[in-house]
Amino acid sequence: MAKNFAVPKYLTTMTFFIGFVMLSTTCTSLVLFPPKDIAGMLRNDTESINSTSTDYGHIVQEFPAAVFNPTSPNDIASLILFSNNNSYAPFGVAARGQGHSVRGQDLAPDGVVINMTALSNGSRIVVSESPSLGSYADVGGEQLWIDVLHATLDHGLTPVSWTDYLYLSVGGTLSNAGISGQTFRFGPQISNVYELDVVTGKGDFITCSSTKKPKLFYAVLGGLGQFGIITRARIALQPAPNRAKWVRLLYSNFSAFSSDQELLISTSGKMERDGFDYVEGLLLMQQGPLDLSFYPVADQPRIASLVNQYGIVYTIEVIKYYDDSTRDTVDKVVEKLTKRLSFVPGFMFEQDVSYEEFLDRVRIEEKILQSLGLWDIAHPWMNLFVPKSRISDFDSGVFKDILLKQKVPAALILIYPMNRNKWDGRMSAVIPDEDVFYVVGLLHSSGFNEWPAFDEVNTQLLQFCHDAGIMVKQYLPHYQTQEDWKNHFGSNWQSFQEMKTKSDPNKILAPGQRIFNSLL
């Protein structure tokens, strides 16, 4: 992949967007001209084109013909109407928030990328309350979750479900699912939305909810941007805690690790009412690199020794929130909850941090990586949902037989369970058909020329799952053929396809997903 993102000479098909006045004497069809109210919002300068030709993954590079900087959702509707009414040919339109996809999902080859951040000139986060909904926030689709956090904390409130990284757009995560350690209890972010404003692929501006245009509402949530662009979301809020007890527990045995994780996400009895507020897990692997920054410096040598002894150390990460009213009892609660667990004796570690500090924890790591030049590099990530019934086989076949034996640099590997009953089956997001399933995230990082080696590992693990009959589902999916997409959606494919035809008949939205314009 080239590091110098120069604009290729062949990108001339839509230069009329920007230079329509200058080109008006040579254009053969007036239909090629954008409406005057949006013409000035289209850019095709080198910086605009290059900055939207790749994403956080730095693996796929596709040049758009133009970048659109809207000032309102109505501008987005005008652009989509213009594409649909273009007699030459409708062009692809991709909404781009922070560009945090990793396989080109938010790109628009030879089309138009909508710079959603251009909408955030004014305040588009409004906190309100109603008798029927309680507290909620109306949030622009372009807004960052970190800004939603700050705005709601000003009112002593907070969303209930998060992603691990908060510098993502609201519309972006809601178009996928939005998952983290709170998902086992509150469901993904898409399960905590009351209402949406959406611009469909036909250019219609529609407000939808579970009672108003419900089919569109459920389709858009987790719909990979295929049915409409989210310009506003009404998000559930609850009272915010002040602080967090942040605990990590180390395991040398996978069976004990997974059994304890499943106990911690139990939805019955006191564990549901009084349990931890967040449950995740991660791997420490012998081949490294080992990130031990969470742990006291004095304990890091014995943790490294444990990793060297067993090859893989499994880590449960849990959080118990508290405020002034529970400050005096939180330590006893944590002690009681961890007393039942089977971690390696003496390998429990704890920090006490503010609520915001915990939620924004990845930002600190981001700044460190940026200072080292290791943030804007290739990210050949693979995220999977694995059925609980096969997670032990996945551990043996992938973690031990592939990653450990082949000494694949581990980077960050996440693994934690979720409850199916916290997801809404009417939404477009695809999950395994078991009551409990695990998310496994292999968050590889590499140099621009080394990522194909990690992709070979990803292919190998998918082949292992196929051969072993482990029915995994990709999260943040990417496929090369429509047949693969059909297999991904399974029995939901027909309804997904029908909704696409209804809401985006010319198939212009989110072309980078390659669902309806696959390569093969």
KEMI-851750 format. One record per residue (C-alpha): x, y, z. Coordinates in steps of 0.25 Angstrom, whole numbers, padded with zeros to 4 digits, always signed. Example, Ala and Ser with C-alpha at 12.3 -4.5 7.8 and 13.67 -1.06 7.14 Angstrom:
BEGIN
((+0049, -0018, +0031));
((+0055, -0004, +0029));
// end
This chain:
BEGIN
((+0000, +0000, +0000));
((+0006, +0013, -0004));
((+0009, +0023, +0007));
((+0008, +0035, -0002));
((-0007, +0037, -0005));
((-0006, +0045, -0018));
((-0019, +0047, -0026));
((-0018, +0038, -0039));
((-0020, +0045, -0052));
((-0032, +0036, -0055));
((-0041, +0043, -0045));
((-0048, +0053, -0054));
((-0061, +0047, -0055));
((-0068, +0056, -0045));
((-0060, +0069, -0046));
((-0072, +0076, -0051));
((-0077, +0076, -0036));
((-0067, +0086, -0032));
((-0064, +0094, -0045));
((-0078, +0094, -0051));
((-0077, +0109, -0054));
((-0064, +0108, -0061));
((-0068, +0096, -0068));
((-0082, +0100, -0072));
((-0078, +0103, -0086));
((-0072, +0089, -0089));
((-0082, +0080, -0081));
((-0091, +0073, -0090));
((-0103, +0071, -0080));
((-0108, +0081, -0070));
((-0112, +0069, -0061));
((-0098, +0068, -0057));
((-0098, +0081, -0049));
((-0101, +0080, -0034));
((-0112, +0089, -0029));
((-0107, +0103, -0025));
((-0110, +0101, -0011));
((-0100, +0090, -0009));
((-0090, +0093, -0020));
((-0081, +0100, -0011));
((-0080, +0089, -0001));
((-0073, +0080, -0011));
((-0058, +0079, -0011));
((-0048, +0071, -0019));
((-0035, +0078, -0015));
((-0024, +0069, -0012));
((-0024, +0069, +0003));
((-0039, +0066, +0003));
((-0038, +0055, -0006));
((-0026, +0049, +0000));
((-0031, +0050, +0014));
((-0043, +0042, +0011));
((-0037, +0031, +0002));
((-0033, +0022, +0013));
((-0038, +0019, +0028));
((-0032, +0015, +0041));
((-0029, +0001, +0036));
((-0019, +0007, +0025));
((-0021, -0005, +0017));
((-0031, -0001, +0006));
((-0029, +0011, -0002));
((-0040, +0016, -0011));
((-0041, +0030, -0016));
((-0054, +0038, -0016));
((-0057, +0048, -0027));
((-0062, +0059, -0017));
((-0064, +0061, -0002));
((-0077, +0068, +0003));
((-0077, +0077, +0015));
((-0092, +0079, +0019));
((-0097, +0089, +0028));
((-0110, +0082, +0032));
((-0117, +0069, +0029));
((-0125, +0075, +0018));
((-0112, +0077, +0011));
((-0109, +0062, +0012));
((-0123, +0060, +0006));
((-0121, +0069, -0006));
((-0108, +0062, -0009));
((-0114, +0048, -0009));
((-0126, +0053, -0017));
((-0116, +0059, -0027));
((-0109, +0045, -0028));
((-0122, +0038, -0031));
((-0127, +0048, -0041));
((-0114, +0048, -0049));
((-0117, +0043, -0062));
((-0102, +0040, -0065));
((-0102, +0030, -0054));
((-0105, +0030, -0039));
((-0092, +0031, -0031));
((-0088, +0025, -0018));
((-0089, +0033, -0005));
((-0082, +0029, +0008));
((-0084, +0036, +0022));
((-0071, +0038, +0029));
((-0070, +0041, +0043));
((-0056, +0038, +0049));
((-0052, +0029, +0038));
((-0050, +0018, +0048));
((-0054, +0006, +0039));
((-0042, -0003, +0036));
((-0046, -0010, +0023));
((-0050, +0002, +0015));
((-0065, +0002, +0019));
((-0066, +0017, +0020));
((-0060, +0019, +0006));
((-0067, +0023, -0007));
((-0059, +0019, -0019));
((-0061, +0030, -0030));
((-0073, +0035, -0022));
((-0075, +0045, -0011));
((-0071, +0044, +0003));
((-0080, +0052, +0013));
((-0071, +0059, +0024));
((-0081, +0057, +0035));
((-0072, +0066, +0044));
((-0076, +0078, +0036));
((-0089, +0077, +0043));
((-0084, +0080, +0057));
((-0082, +0095, +0056));
((-0093, +0097, +0067));
((-0098, +0089, +0079));
((-0105, +0077, +0075));
((-0105, +0070, +0088));
((-0118, +0073, +0096));
((-0121, +0066, +0109));
((-0136, +0065, +0112));
((-0146, +0057, +0121));
((-0160, +0052, +0119));
((-0170, +0044, +0127));
((-0170, +0033, +0118));
((-0155, +0032, +0114));
((-0148, +0038, +0126));
((-0135, +0045, +0123));
((-0130, +0044, +0109));
((-0120, +0052, +0100));
((-0123, +0056, +0085));
((-0110, +0055, +0079));
((-0105, +0058, +0065));
((-0100, +0046, +0057));
((-0087, +0053, +0055));
((-0084, +0055, +0070));
((-0073, +0048, +0077));
((-0077, +0039, +0089));
((-0066, +0046, +0097));
((-0074, +0059, +0095));
((-0087, +0052, +0098));
((-0081, +0048, +0111));
((-0076, +0062, +0115));
((-0090, +0068, +0112));
((-0098, +0058, +0120));
((-0088, +0058, +0132));
((-0091, +0073, +0133));
((-0106, +0068, +0136));
((-0101, +0057, +0145));
((-0105, +0047, +0135));
((-0098, +0037, +0125));
((-0102, +0027, +0114));
((-0102, +0013, +0119));
((-0095, +0006, +0108));
((-0081, +0010, +0102));
((-0070, +0006, +0093));
((-0056, +0004, +0098));
((-0051, +0016, +0090));
((-0060, +0029, +0091));
((-0054, +0037, +0079));
((-0064, +0030, +0070));
((-0077, +0037, +0064));
((-0090, +0033, +0069));
((-0095, +0030, +0055));
((-0084, +0021, +0052));
((-0085, +0012, +0064));
((-0100, +0011, +0063));
((-0098, +0007, +0049));
((-0091, -0005, +0054));
((-0095, -0008, +0068));
((-0086, -0002, +0079));
((-0080, -0012, +0089));
((-0072, -0012, +0101));
((-0071, -0018, +0115));
((-0085, -0012, +0118));
((-0092, -0020, +0107));
((-0095, -0032, +0115));
((-0104, -0024, +0124));
((-0110, -0013, +0116));
((-0108, -0018, +0102));
((-0100, -0011, +0091));
((-0102, +0003, +0088));
((-0113, +0000, +0078));
((-0121, -0006, +0089));
((-0122, +0008, +0096));
((-0127, +0017, +0085));
((-0141, +0022, +0086));
((-0142, +0030, +0072));
((-0134, +0033, +0060));
((-0134, +0044, +0049));
((-0130, +0037, +0036));
((-0127, +0042, +0022));
((-0130, +0029, +0013));
((-0124, +0025, +0000));
((-0136, +0032, -0007));
((-0133, +0045, +0000));
((-0145, +0045, +0009));
((-0143, +0051, +0023));
((-0150, +0042, +0033));
((-0152, +0041, +0048));
((-0153, +0027, +0052));
((-0155, +0019, +0065));
((-0160, +0006, +0070));
((-0174, +0012, +0068));
((-0172, +0021, +0056));
((-0167, +0015, +0044));
((-0161, +0003, +0052));
((-0156, -0005, +0040));
((-0147, +0006, +0036));
((-0143, +0008, +0051));
((-0139, -0006, +0053));
((-0132, -0008, +0040));
((-0123, +0005, +0041));
((-0118, +0000, +0055));
((-0107, -0009, +0052));
((-0110, -0007, +0037));
((-0096, -0004, +0033));
((-0101, +0009, +0027));
((-0109, +0002, +0016));
((-0122, +0008, +0018));
((-0120, +0022, +0023));
((-0110, +0032, +0029));
((-0113, +0035, +0044));
((-0113, +0050, +0046));
((-0119, +0049, +0060));
((-0121, +0039, +0071));
((-0129, +0039, +0084));
((-0120, +0032, +0094));
((-0125, +0026, +0108));
((-0118, +0032, +0120));
((-0117, +0029, +0135));
((-0111, +0035, +0147));
((-0095, +0036, +0146));
((-0086, +0030, +0156));
((-0074, +0037, +0161));
((-0063, +0027, +0162));
((-0059, +0013, +0158));
((-0052, +0001, +0164));
((-0044, -0004, +0153));
((-0040, -0019, +0155));
((-0032, -0029, +0147));
((-0031, -0044, +0151));
((-0021, -0053, +0144));
((-0023, -0068, +0140));
((-0014, -0079, +0135));
((-0026, -0088, +0132));
((-0036, -0085, +0121));
((-0047, -0093, +0126));
((-0047, -0086, +0140));
((-0045, -0072, +0132));
((-0058, -0074, +0123));
((-0066, -0081, +0135));
((-0064, -0069, +0143));
((-0067, -0059, +0132));
((-0080, -0066, +0130));
((-0083, -0065, +0144));
((-0080, -0050, +0145));
((-0090, -0048, +0133));
((-0101, -0056, +0139));
((-0115, -0050, +0138));
((-0121, -0057, +0149));
((-0121, -0053, +0164));
((-0112, -0044, +0171));
((-0101, -0044, +0161));
((-0111, -0037, +0152));
((-0115, -0027, +0162));
((-0102, -0025, +0170));
((-0091, -0030, +0161));
((-0080, -0023, +0153));
((-0084, -0012, +0144));
((-0074, -0016, +0133));
((-0067, -0029, +0129));
((-0057, -0031, +0119));
((-0045, -0040, +0117));
((-0031, -0040, +0110));
((-0019, -0049, +0107));
((-0005, -0047, +0111));
((+0004, -0056, +0102));
((+0018, -0061, +0103));
((+0022, -0056, +0089));
((+0018, -0042, +0093));
((+0018, -0030, +0093));
((+0014, -0030, +0107));
((+0007, -0017, +0112));
((+0008, -0018, +0127));
((+0006, -0003, +0129));
((-0007, -0005, +0137));
((+0000, -0013, +0148));
((+0009, -0008, +0159));
((+0024, -0007, +0155));
((+0028, -0016, +0166));
((+0018, -0027, +0161));
((+0022, -0027, +0146));
((+0033, -0037, +0147));
((+0025, -0048, +0154));
((+0014, -0045, +0144));
((+0024, -0047, +0132));
((+0029, -0059, +0139));
((+0014, -0065, +0140));
((+0013, -0062, +0125));
((+0026, -0069, +0121));
((+0022, -0081, +0130));
((+0008, -0083, +0123));
((+0010, -0077, +0110));
((-0004, -0070, +0111));
((-0009, -0063, +0123));
((-0024, -0060, +0122));
((-0029, -0047, +0129));
((-0043, -0043, +0134));
((-0045, -0028, +0135));
((-0056, -0023, +0143));
((-0062, -0010, +0148));
((-0071, -0006, +0160));
((-0076, +0008, +0159));
((-0079, +0016, +0172));
((-0082, +0029, +0177));
((-0082, +0036, +0191));
((-0094, +0028, +0196));
((-0087, +0015, +0193));
((-0072, +0019, +0196));
((-0072, +0012, +0209));
((-0077, -0001, +0204));
((-0071, -0003, +0190));
((-0058, -0010, +0195));
((-0067, -0020, +0202));
((-0075, -0022, +0190));
((-0063, -0024, +0181));
((-0057, -0034, +0191));
((-0070, -0042, +0192));
((-0071, -0043, +0177));
((-0057, -0047, +0174));
((-0057, -0057, +0186));
((-0064, -0067, +0177));
((-0054, -0066, +0166));
((-0043, -0076, +0162));
((-0032, -0067, +0158));
((-0018, -0070, +0161));
((-0016, -0066, +0176));
((-0008, -0053, +0178));
((-0011, -0048, +0164));
((-0022, -0039, +0166));
((-0019, -0024, +0164));
((-0028, -0012, +0166));
((-0028, +0003, +0162));
((-0038, +0014, +0167));
((-0041, +0024, +0156));
((-0051, +0034, +0153));
((-0063, +0030, +0144));
((-0058, +0038, +0132));
((-0044, +0034, +0134));
((-0048, +0019, +0132));
((-0057, +0022, +0120));
((-0047, +0030, +0113));
((-0035, +0020, +0117));
((-0032, +0017, +0102));
((-0029, +0032, +0099));
((-0016, +0031, +0108));
((-0011, +0020, +0100));
((-0015, +0027, +0087));
((-0006, +0039, +0091));
((+0006, +0030, +0094));
((+0005, +0023, +0081));
((+0003, +0035, +0073));
((+0016, +0041, +0080));
((+0023, +0028, +0075));
((+0017, +0029, +0061));
((+0010, +0016, +0064));
((-0005, +0020, +0063));
((-0007, +0023, +0048));
((-0002, +0010, +0043));
((-0008, -0002, +0037));
((-0019, -0009, +0046));
((-0022, -0023, +0040));
((-0033, -0026, +0051));
((-0042, -0037, +0052));
((-0054, -0037, +0061));
((-0063, -0049, +0063));
((-0075, -0054, +0071));
((-0073, -0068, +0076));
((-0083, -0077, +0081));
((-0081, -0081, +0096));
((-0082, -0096, +0093));
((-0070, -0095, +0084));
((-0061, -0085, +0091));
((-0052, -0095, +0098));
((-0050, -0101, +0084));
((-0046, -0087, +0079));
((-0036, -0085, +0090));
((-0030, -0098, +0087));
((-0030, -0097, +0071));
((-0027, -0082, +0070));
((-0021, -0076, +0083));
((-0012, -0088, +0085));
((-0010, -0095, +0072));
((-0009, -0083, +0063));
((-0005, -0071, +0071));
((+0004, -0077, +0081));
((+0010, -0088, +0073));
((+0013, -0078, +0061));
((+0018, -0067, +0071));
((+0009, -0057, +0064));
((+0011, -0044, +0071));
((-0001, -0042, +0080));
((-0004, -0027, +0081));
((-0017, -0026, +0088));
((-0026, -0038, +0088));
((-0040, -0037, +0095));
((-0049, -0048, +0099));
((-0062, -0046, +0107));
((-0076, -0052, +0107));
((-0090, -0045, +0105));
((-0104, -0049, +0107));
((-0113, -0051, +0094));
((-0125, -0046, +0102));
((-0119, -0032, +0103));
((-0120, -0031, +0087));
((-0132, -0028, +0079));
((-0134, -0038, +0068));
((-0142, -0028, +0060));
((-0129, -0020, +0057));
((-0119, -0023, +0046));
((-0107, -0027, +0055));
((-0104, -0041, +0053));
((-0100, -0050, +0065));
((-0099, -0065, +0068));
((-0111, -0073, +0071));
((-0108, -0076, +0086));
((-0112, -0070, +0099));
((-0098, -0066, +0102));
((-0087, -0063, +0092));
((-0073, -0057, +0092));
((-0067, -0046, +0085));
((-0052, -0048, +0081));
((-0044, -0036, +0076));
((-0031, -0039, +0070));
((-0026, -0024, +0069));
((-0013, -0026, +0061));
((-0005, -0014, +0057));
((+0007, -0014, +0047));
((+0015, -0006, +0038));
((+0009, -0003, +0024));
((+0016, -0014, +0017));
((+0014, -0025, +0028));
((-0001, -0025, +0029));
((-0003, -0037, +0019));
((+0004, -0046, +0028));
((-0006, -0043, +0039));
((-0017, -0045, +0029));
((-0012, -0059, +0026));
((-0013, -0062, +0040));
((-0028, -0056, +0040));
((-0031, -0065, +0028));
((-0025, -0077, +0035));
((-0033, -0075, +0047));
((-0046, -0074, +0039));
((-0042, -0086, +0032));
((-0040, -0094, +0045));
((-0054, -0089, +0050));
((-0060, -0094, +0036));
((-0053, -0107, +0037));
((-0057, -0109, +0052));
((-0071, -0105, +0049));
((-0070, -0093, +0059));
((-0082, -0084, +0054));
((-0075, -0070, +0056));
((-0080, -0057, +0052));
((-0072, -0045, +0048));
((-0074, -0032, +0055));
((-0070, -0020, +0047));
((-0071, -0030, +0035));
((-0064, -0030, +0022));
((-0066, -0039, +0011));
((-0062, -0040, -0004));
((-0074, -0047, -0010));
((-0089, -0045, -0008));
((-0090, -0060, -0006));
((-0082, -0058, +0007));
((-0091, -0047, +0011));
((-0103, -0056, +0009));
((-0096, -0066, +0018));
((-0094, -0055, +0028));
((-0108, -0051, +0029));
((-0114, -0065, +0028));
((-0129, -0065, +0029));
((-0129, -0050, +0030));
((-0123, -0048, +0016));
((-0136, -0047, +0009));
((-0142, -0036, +0018));
((-0129, -0028, +0018));
((-0129, -0028, +0003));
((-0144, -0024, +0002));
((-0141, -0013, +0012));
((-0129, -0008, +0003));
((-0138, -0008, -0009));
((-0149, +0000, -0002));
((-0140, +0010, +0005));
((-0128, +0011, -0005));
((-0133, +0005, -0019));
((-0121, +0011, -0026));
((-0111, +0005, -0016));
((-0103, +0017, -0014));
((-0101, +0017, +0001));
((-0089, +0012, +0008));
((-0082, +0005, -0005));
((-0070, +0003, +0003));
((-0077, -0009, +0010));
((-0077, -0016, -0003));
((-0091, -0023, +0000));
((-0098, -0020, -0012));
((-0086, -0016, -0021));
((-0077, -0028, -0017));
((-0064, -0030, -0024));
((-0068, -0044, -0030));
// end
